[in-house]
């Protein structure tokens, strides 16, 4: 996300428009939101994105990349991959 400084030409108009759109989206969600619980009986596929900044995972799954400097978004740590592991294996976000 890119934030415009308020002294940037048109920034105040852009922020005002964004605030109006966010208010509409929030109202639509509140009006139409339905909470559902779904039980998976045959498995679940969890897509968590990359893991280039998670060095233990790089060492385990892509050892040929151990020596390189990570390129990409520092948020790509695969922290959400713990969601797919049994509770006993979730000791830390960097666990494999």
Secondary structure, 3 states (H helix, E strand, C coil): CCCCCCCCCCHHHHHHHHHHHHHHHHHHHHHHCCCCCCCCCCCCCCCCCCCCCCHHHHHHHCHHHCCCCCCCCCCCCCHHHHHHCCHHHCCCCCCC
